[in-house]
Amino acid sequence: MVSIEEVKKLAMSFPDATEGPHFTKTSFRIKKKIFATLDEKRNQLEIKLTEIEQPVFCASSEKIFHEVPNKWGKQGWTIVELSKVRPEMFEDALKLSYENAALKKK
């Protein structure tokens, strides 16, 4: 299990990460690009994975990682169930999402 405080602490530990609102959620960004959105009410985090990374995480446990159920999910956006994810797996997934956004060209 990963707490809301742990999510925020890890997300903000990445170089040049910023936190701000995104509709009803909290977003975490690098160079104005969102790498994660936090839904505190649902205790979920949405992260952006590549088309190769997403199925790997989702296959590890559909109850922990699953594709966002719309067109965003087809683009790699993945829901992480914070109450079920192991801290080590969570850290790996969030780091990948951050790196994907940091490397993305405008």
N, C-alpha and C positions, 0 to 999 in steps of 0.2 A: 504494500500500500504506500502511496505517495500523497502527502498532504498538500493543500493549497499553498501553504507557506514554502514548502520544499520546491514546488513548481516554480514559484516566483523567484526564489533564491537561485535556483539553477539557471533559469532562463536569463536572469539579469547578470549572471557570472560570465557570460560570453562577451568577448570584446565588442564594444560599440552597440550593445543591445539596448533597446529602449522599450518602455512599457507605456501603453496608452489605451484609451477606449476604442472599441470596435463594435458598434451597435450595442447590444446588451452584454457583450463579453469584454474581456481584457485581452489586448493583443500584445505580442512581443515581436519586435521588428529589428532588422539589421538593414541599414541604408534604405529606410522607408519600405522595405519588403517584409511582409508578415511571415514569420516562421512558426508561429503558434498562436492559437486563441484559446483562452481559458473560459470555460463555462462553469462558474462556481456552483450554480444551482443544481446542475446535473452531475457535478464532480467529474467532469470530462475535460480533456485537452484535445484540440485538433492540431495535428502537425502535418507538414507537407513532406511527403516522401517521393522518391522517384518511382517510375513504373517497375523497376526491378526490386527496390527496397520494400514497397508496400506489400506485395504478396508474401514476402518472406516473414514480415512481422505478423501479418494477418494469419498466416498458416501456423505460426507458433501457438496462437490461441485466439480463436474468434471471439471469445468472451472478454478478451483484454484489448485487442486491436481489431478494428473493423473499419471498412471503407465508409466514408460519409455517403449516405444514401441519396445522392443526386449527381448532377454533372461535376460537382467539385470533387467527389470521390473518385471519379474516373480520371481526374487530373492529379491524383496522388494524395489528396487530403484524407487523413486517417484519424479516426477517433481513438483515443486512449482512455480506458476506464481506470481512473486514478485509484479507486478502491481495490482494484485487483492486480495492478501491475507491480512487478518486483522493481525495487529502486534501480538495480543495475541495468535492467532491460529498458526502463524508462529513460535513464541517462543516455544510453546509446541511441535511442530513437530521437530524443530531443536534440542531441548533438548533430545527428545526421540532418535533421530538419533545418537547424541553424546553418550548417555548412552548405546545404543546398541553396538556401536563400542568399547567403553571403557570396557564393560563387556565381549566382545568376546575373546575367547581363541585363541592363535596363531594356 
